[in-house]
Amino acid sequence: RPVGEFSFQDKKGVNLGLPAWRGRVVLVNLWATWCAPCRREMPALDRLQKKLGGPDFEVVAISVDRKGLEASAAFLTETGVQSLALYVDPTSKALAALKAPGLPLTVLLDRNGHEIGRLIGPAEWDSPEAENLIRAALAETAAGP
C-alpha cells in the first residue's frame, strides 16, 4: 500500500521526500534522540546500510526529534554511525504520515514506494534474518509485479 507523503531535510537543510528513492527498496526508520530503543537499534541499521546499501537499497533513518539537526547529528556520532545519511523531520509529520504508534518505527518500501512490511520497536537489522528479508524484497521487486 502507498505511504502518506511527508517531507524531511538532509544535513544541508535541503527538503526531500520518499519519492526521491523511487526505483529502490528503502528501509525507512523513524527515531529520536530521547528514544532508548532507537539508540540500541541504530548501530545495526548502520551495519545493514554498510553491507547492503547501494543503487538498489538504502536505509533512510529519519530523526523526528524536535531538537533539530545538531542534536540528531550528535546522536549518530555517539552511537558510532558511519554509513547512514542524516535526515531530520523537525515537524514530526512523518509520524502521522506513517501512522507510527511509537518509536522506533521501521517500514520497508518496495521500488514503487509502497509499504511491504513494518516493525514497531527495535530489531537487529544486521541479523541474517533481516538481511534475508531485504534480499527477498530486492529479488521480488526486481522481478516486477
N, C-alpha and C positions, 0 to 999 in steps of 0.2 A: 504494500500500500504506500502511496505517496506520503511524505512527511510534511509538516507545516513549514512555511517559509519564515526565515528569520535572518538577520544579518549579524555579523561579528567582525572583529578587526584583527589584522595581523600586528606584529610588533612595531610596524611603522605607522599604524593608525589607518591603514587602507581598509575600507569596508569590503567585505566578502560575503558570499552566501554559498550554500552547498551546491547550487548549480555549477559552480566553478570546477567541481570534481566529477561532473557527469562523464561517463566513459570509464570510470574507475570504480572499483569496490572500495568502500570507505567504512571505517570503524569510527563512528563519532562518539566521543566520550565527553560528558559534561562533568565538571569538577569545580571545587572551590578550595581556597587556601585553608579554610577552617574545618574542612571535612577530613577527619582522621582516616576513614577507609580509602579516601582518594589518595592520601599520602602513601598508604601501603601499596596501592594498586599502580601508581604512576611508573615506578621502575619497570614493571612487567610490560606495560604499554610501550615504554621506550625501547625495550629489548625486542618486542614484536615489530615495531617500526624499523628498527635496525636490521632485523632478519628478513622481513617480507616486504618492507616498503619499497616502492619503485613506481614505474609508469602505470601499473595496473592496480596498485593498492596503496592506501595511506591511512594511518591513524590520524584523525583530526581531533585533538584534545582541546576543548574549549572551556576556558575558565568563565564561570558565571558569577564570579566574585565581584562585588561592587567596589572593592578596594582598588581595582584598576590594574593597569599594565605592570607597574613596578612590583607590586605585591605578588602578582602571578609569576613574573619572571624570577623573583627571589625564590618562590616555592619550587619552581622547576630546577633551579640551581641547587637548592637544599636537598632535593630528592635525587640528585645525580643525573637528571635527564640531559641527554646529549643529542638524541636523534629526532625528537618531536619538535615541531614548529610551535611557536607561542601564538595562541589565538585567544581573544578575550571578548566576552559579551557583557559589558558592564550594565546593560539594561536588564539582563537575565531573561529576555524574551524567549531564548532557546528553551527554557524550562517549560513554558506553556506550549510552544510550537511542537515539542517532542513529547508533551504530556508526561513530564517527569514527576513522579510522586516523591522522589528523593534523590540523593546523590551518594555515590556516583551513578550515573546512568550511561550505559553504552548501547548504541544502536548500530547494527550492521546494515549498510545500504548496498543495493546492487548497482550496476553500472548506469541504471536509469534514475537513480536517486530514490528508489522505493525501499521501504523497510522490509528486511527479510528475517530480522530477529532482534531481540533486545534483552538486556540483563540489567536489573536494578540491584545495585550493590557491587562490591569489589569482586574481581576474578584474577586468576593467574593467567594473564593474556599471552604469556610466552610458553605455556604448557603445550605438550604435544596435542592434547585435545583441542585447545583453542587454535593452534596452527592448522590442524586438520579442518576445522570449521571454516577458517579463512580460505584455505586452499580449495575446499569444496565450493565455496561461493565464487571463487575466481574461475574454477572449471565450469560451473553451471552457467554463469553469466557469459563466459566466453563462447559457450555452445549456442547461446541465443535462446529465445523463448520456445 
